[in-house]
Amino acid sequence: MSTSKPDKSKQDLDAVLEKIAGWPAPYAEIGARLHETITTAGPRMKPRIWYGAPGYARSRSTPVLIFFRCDDGVMSLGLSAKGAVDREPSTTLRPAAWFLDELDDATVDRIADLVRTAFG
C-alpha cells in the first residue's frame, strides 16, 4: 500500500491539459498555445480548473489571475479582478477580457505582457 500523497499540482495540470485537448479545432490548438504562453511568461504560475476553465494563479491556494475558456464556439481570455492591470490611457477602464479566434505572434507577445503584468 502506497503512503505517498497524490501530487495535486500534477493533477491540476493534467486536468487543464485534458480540458484544452477536449475542445474542438481550432480552439484546442489556440488553448494549447495560450497555456504555453502563460506558463512561459509566468513560469511559477500554477494552472488549475477554475469555474470549468483553465485558470492560472501564483499558487494552488491563491486566487486565479488569468484564465481562458471556450464556450459555444467562442474562445475568450480574461483577467480576474485580482489581476494587476493598468487603466487604459485617458479612461478609468481596465482591460479585462478578449475574444480570440486565432493567435498570431503579436497577440502572443501581448498576452505574455498581460501575464507578466497581472502576476506583477
C-alpha positions in Angstrom: 0.0 0.0 0.0 1.4 3.4 -1.0 1.7 6.1 1.6 2.7 8.8 -0.8 0.3 11.7 -1.2 -1.0 12.5 -4.7 0.8 15.3 -6.5 -2.1 17.8 -6.6 -0.2 20.2 -8.8 0.3 17.5 -11.4 -3.3 16.5 -11.1 -4.3 20.2 -11.7 -2.0 20.4 -14.7 -3.3 17.2 -16.2 -6.9 18.4 -15.7 -6.1 21.7 -17.5 -4.4 19.9 -20.4 -7.3 17.4 -20.7 -9.8 20.3 -20.8 -7.9 22.0 -23.5 -7.5 18.9 -25.6 -11.2 18.3 -25.4 -12.1 21.5 -27.2 -12.9 21.4 -31.0 -10.5 22.7 -33.6 -9.1 25.3 -33.8 -9.8 26.1 -30.1 -7.7 23.1 -28.8 -4.7 24.4 -30.7 -5.3 28.0 -29.5 -5.8 26.8 -25.9 -2.5 24.8 -26.1 -0.7 27.9 -27.3 -2.3 30.1 -24.7 -1.3 27.6 -22.0 2.3 27.5 -23.3 2.4 31.3 -23.5 1.0 31.8 -20.0 3.3 29.2 -18.4 6.4 30.5 -20.2 5.7 34.2 -19.3 4.8 33.2 -15.8 6.9 30.1 -15.0 5.8 30.0 -11.4 2.1 30.0 -12.4 0.0 27.2 -11.1 -2.7 26.0 -13.6 -5.9 24.6 -12.3 -9.5 24.3 -13.4 -11.4 27.4 -12.3 -15.2 27.6 -13.0 -14.7 24.9 -15.6 -11.9 26.6 -17.4 -8.1 26.7 -17.3 -7.0 29.3 -14.7 -3.6 30.4 -13.5 -2.6 31.6 -10.1 0.6 32.3 -8.0 -0.1 29.1 -6.0 -2.7 26.4 -5.8 -4.4 28.2 -2.9 -4.4 31.8 -4.2 -6.9 33.4 -6.5 -6.8 32.9 -10.2 -5.5 35.9 -12.0 -5.8 34.9 -15.7 -8.0 32.4 -17.4 -9.3 31.3 -20.8 -12.3 29.4 -21.9 -14.2 28.0 -24.9 -17.9 28.2 -24.8 -20.3 27.7 -27.7 -17.5 28.1 -30.3 -16.2 31.3 -28.7 -12.7 31.5 -27.1 -12.1 34.2 -24.5 -9.1 35.2 -22.4 -9.7 37.1 -19.2 -8.1 38.7 -16.2 -9.8 38.2 -12.9 -10.4 41.2 -10.5 -7.3 40.0 -8.7 -5.0 40.6 -11.7 -2.9 43.7 -11.7 -3.7 45.7 -14.9 -3.2 49.3 -15.7 -6.0 51.6 -16.8 -6.4 52.4 -20.5 -4.9 55.8 -21.3 -7.3 58.7 -20.6 -10.0 56.5 -19.1 -11.0 54.7 -16.0 -11.4 51.4 -17.9 -9.2 48.4 -17.1 -8.9 45.8 -19.8 -10.3 42.5 -18.6 -11.4 40.2 -21.4 -10.7 39.5 -25.1 -12.2 37.2 -27.7 -9.9 35.0 -29.8 -10.4 33.0 -33.0 -6.7 32.8 -33.8 -3.3 33.7 -32.5 -0.5 35.5 -34.3 2.9 36.3 -32.9 1.9 39.9 -32.0 -1.1 38.6 -30.0 1.0 36.0 -28.2 3.5 38.8 -27.3 0.7 40.9 -25.9 -0.7 38.0 -23.9 2.8 37.4 -22.4 2.9 41.0 -21.4 -0.5 40.8 -19.8 0.6 37.7 -17.9 3.7 39.4 -16.6 1.7 42.5 -15.6 -1.2 40.5 -14.0 1.2 38.5 -11.9 3.4 41.6 -11.2 
